[in-house]
């Protein structure tokens, strides 16, 4: 064999031993495009975890609901099939973990500073542990930060106008109970059916943050935004534990580092963009915002429901911990 051939074969063997041939590809899913805060959070997770792993972890993120909706992502991750990571609303975890929707409960956070402090101080750790035990899914970071308001096909500015308002809520029971308590008329409808449901008069309203309003063009059917500011979103980066346990300890650490970094970037992006997006849509004439003049009444009506719900879940200590964060 010629010396040049032996060198080439030797180089090829070295590449096999040291190159990316042993890489583990992780499959992710998100309902939105590259411009959305959720996608940016997941891209940061991929970047940090990939660099940390030295290329042993690679990523294939499917955008624009290509692999279904968040509820589908979580079910797949719980079963250890098809999807390894994604951002999932806590309400969609309720089938497995009764405690998870507590982190998405309306009126849970006083303001953005309180919300961010809760994330940084890991006050949600007991809820994440319950999700791991009940659903076999790890919560590796916390994105979110959008302030949720009502999207309505007519102005709603006070309790009288809110009363008996037919509106869509997410699937967790606490969502229905809270909105019933503040005297609306909630019903559970799939996210991808909300636009048509408002357009056809099945409901008059939904609720979402600015990024969702923009992405789904809800302003076309619900151009009046009632500034109830009833929730600041927590959107966990979820990771299939079955996949996590197949990784090396070093790769596991990289996944956890990436999750924390992705969550932080996602919070910074969405909380920073939220009011700007809403203002921009209003300036463009796409929607009109309306102050809700009786927000104190909303808080008053919601408080006993929040407390009762936490007691039912055996999570009063978690609610107290969240309330105690300064």
SVG drawing of the C-alpha trace seen along z (x, -y; Angstrom):
<svg xmlns="http://www.w3.org/2000/svg" viewBox="-73 -55 78 57">
<polyline fill="none" stroke="black" stroke-width="0.4" points="0.0,0.0 1.3,-3.4 2.3,-5.7 -0.2,-8.4 -3.0,-5.8 -2.0,-4.7 -2.0,-8.3 -5.4,-8.9 -6.8,-5.8 -5.2,-6.8 -6.7,-10.2 -10.1,-8.7 -9.9,-6.4 -8.8,-9.4 -11.8,-11.4 -14.1,-8.4 -12.7,-8.3 -12.6,-12.0 -15.2,-13.5 -18.9,-14.0 -19.8,-10.4 -20.8,-9.6 -23.1,-12.6 -26.6,-12.2 -29.3,-14.1 -32.1,-15.5 -35.4,-16.4 -37.3,-19.5 -40.6,-21.1 -42.2,-24.5 -45.4,-26.0 -43.9,-29.1 -41.3,-30.5 -37.8,-31.7 -38.9,-35.2 -40.9,-34.0 -39.4,-34.3 -40.0,-30.5 -37.9,-29.6 -35.1,-32.0 -35.1,-30.4 -34.8,-26.9 -32.0,-28.1 -30.1,-29.4 -30.6,-26.1 -29.2,-24.3 -26.2,-26.6 -25.1,-26.4 -25.7,-22.6 -24.1,-21.9 -21.0,-24.0 -20.7,-22.5 -20.9,-19.0 -18.2,-19.6 -20.5,-18.6 -21.7,-15.3 -25.2,-16.7 -26.8,-18.0 -30.3,-19.3 -33.2,-19.1 -35.9,-21.7 -39.2,-21.5 -41.0,-24.9 -44.6,-26.1 -46.4,-23.2 -44.9,-20.8 -45.0,-18.0 -48.3,-19.1 -49.2,-21.3 -47.7,-21.7 -50.0,-19.1 -48.7,-16.6 -45.1,-17.5 -45.5,-16.8 -47.3,-13.5 -44.5,-12.4 -41.8,-13.4 -43.6,-11.6 -43.6,-8.4 -40.0,-8.9 -40.9,-9.0 -40.5,-11.3 -39.7,-14.6 -36.9,-15.2 -37.3,-18.9 -39.7,-21.8 -41.5,-24.6 -44.8,-23.6 -47.4,-25.6 -47.9,-24.1 -51.6,-23.8 -50.8,-21.1 -49.0,-19.1 -52.1,-18.8 -53.1,-15.3 -49.9,-14.0 -49.1,-16.4 -52.0,-18.1 -49.5,-20.5 -47.9,-21.8 -50.7,-24.3 -50.1,-26.1 -47.1,-27.9 -49.5,-29.1 -52.3,-30.2 -53.7,-33.6 -52.9,-36.4 -50.0,-34.3 -47.3,-37.0 -47.4,-40.6 -45.4,-42.0 -42.5,-41.3 -39.9,-41.8 -41.6,-39.3 -42.0,-36.8 -38.4,-37.0 -37.2,-36.6 -39.3,-33.5 -37.6,-32.0 -34.1,-32.9 -34.7,-31.6 -36.0,-28.3 -39.2,-28.6 -40.9,-26.4 -38.6,-23.4 -41.2,-21.4 -43.5,-21.6 -40.8,-20.5 -40.1,-17.5 -43.7,-16.5 -43.7,-16.8 -40.6,-14.5 -42.2,-12.0 -45.6,-11.9 -44.8,-12.5 -41.1,-11.5 -40.3,-14.9 -37.7,-17.2 -38.2,-21.0 -34.7,-22.3 -35.4,-26.0 -38.1,-28.7 -38.9,-31.0 -42.0,-33.1 -42.6,-36.6 -45.5,-37.7 -48.3,-39.6 -51.6,-38.0 -54.7,-40.1 -58.1,-39.5 -58.5,-39.4 -62.1,-40.5 -64.3,-41.3 -65.7,-44.3 -64.4,-46.7 -64.4,-45.3 -63.3,-47.7 -65.1,-46.8 -66.9,-44.0 -70.2,-44.7 -68.8,-44.2 -66.8,-41.2 -69.8,-39.4 -70.8,-36.2 -68.3,-36.9 -67.9,-33.7 -64.1,-33.1 -61.5,-30.4 -59.2,-29.2 -56.5,-26.6 -57.2,-23.1 -56.2,-23.1 -59.2,-23.2 -57.7,-26.2 -58.0,-28.3 -61.8,-27.6 -62.2,-28.2 -60.4,-31.5 -62.3,-32.9 -65.6,-31.7 -64.7,-33.4 -64.1,-36.7 -67.6,-36.2 -66.6,-35.4 -68.0,-32.3 -64.9,-30.2 -64.7,-27.1 -61.8,-25.0 -60.9,-25.2 -57.8,-24.0 -55.3,-26.7 -55.4,-26.3 -59.2,-26.6 -59.3,-29.9 -59.2,-32.2 -62.2,-30.4 -64.1,-30.2 -64.1,-34.0 -64.6,-34.6 -67.7,-32.3 -69.2,-33.6 -68.6,-30.5 -66.8,-32.7 -66.3,-36.4 -62.8,-36.4 -59.6,-34.5 -56.6,-35.5 -52.9,-35.6 -49.7,-37.6 -48.6,-40.0 -46.4,-37.4 -49.2,-35.0 -51.6,-37.8 -49.1,-38.8 -48.1,-35.3 -51.7,-34.0 -53.1,-37.3 -55.8,-37.2 -56.2,-40.9 -58.1,-40.2 -61.0,-38.7 -60.4,-40.2 -59.1,-43.8 -60.1,-45.0 -57.5,-44.1 -58.8,-44.4 -55.7,-45.1 -56.6,-42.7 -52.9,-41.8 -54.1,-38.6 -51.0,-36.5 -47.3,-36.6 -46.4,-33.5 -44.1,-30.7 -43.2,-28.6 -40.9,-25.7 -38.3,-24.2 -39.2,-20.5 -36.9,-17.6 -37.8,-13.9 -36.3,-12.1 -36.0,-8.9 -33.7,-10.6 -31.9,-12.4 -31.1,-9.1 -29.5,-7.8 -27.0,-10.7 -23.6,-10.6 -23.2,-12.6 -21.3,-15.2 -24.0,-15.6 -26.7,-15.7 -24.9,-18.6 -24.8,-20.3 -28.5,-19.9 -29.1,-21.4 -26.8,-24.3 -28.5,-24.9 -31.9,-24.8 -31.1,-27.4 -29.5,-29.7 -32.3,-29.2 -34.9,-30.0 -33.1,-33.2 -32.8,-34.4 -36.4,-33.5 -37.6,-35.5 -35.4,-38.5 -36.7,-38.5 -40.4,-38.0 -40.7,-40.3 -38.8,-43.0 -40.7,-42.5 -44.2,-42.1 -45.2,-45.8 -43.3,-46.8 -45.2,-44.3 -48.6,-45.4 -47.7,-49.1 -46.6,-48.4 -49.7,-46.6 -51.8,-49.4 -49.8,-52.1 -50.3,-50.1 -54.1,-50.2 -54.4,-46.4 -55.9,-46.6 -56.9,-48.9 -56.1,-48.5 -58.5,-49.3 -57.6,-49.8 -59.6,-47.5 -60.9,-49.9 -61.7,-47.4 -58.6,-45.2 -58.6,-45.3 -61.9,-43.5 -60.4,-40.8 -57.6,-40.2 -60.2,-40.1 -62.4,-37.5 -59.4,-35.4 -57.7,-35.2 -59.9,-32.5 -59.8,-30.4 -56.0,-30.5 -55.7,-29.5 -58.3,-26.7 -56.6,-25.3 -53.2,-25.2 -54.7,-23.5 -56.4,-20.8 -53.0,-20.1 -51.1,-19.9 -49.1,-22.8 -49.9,-25.5 -46.2,-25.6 -45.3,-26.3 -47.8,-29.2 -46.6,-30.6 -43.0,-30.4 -43.9,-32.2 -45.7,-34.9 -42.7,-35.3 -40.2,-36.0 -39.2,-39.6"/>
</svg>
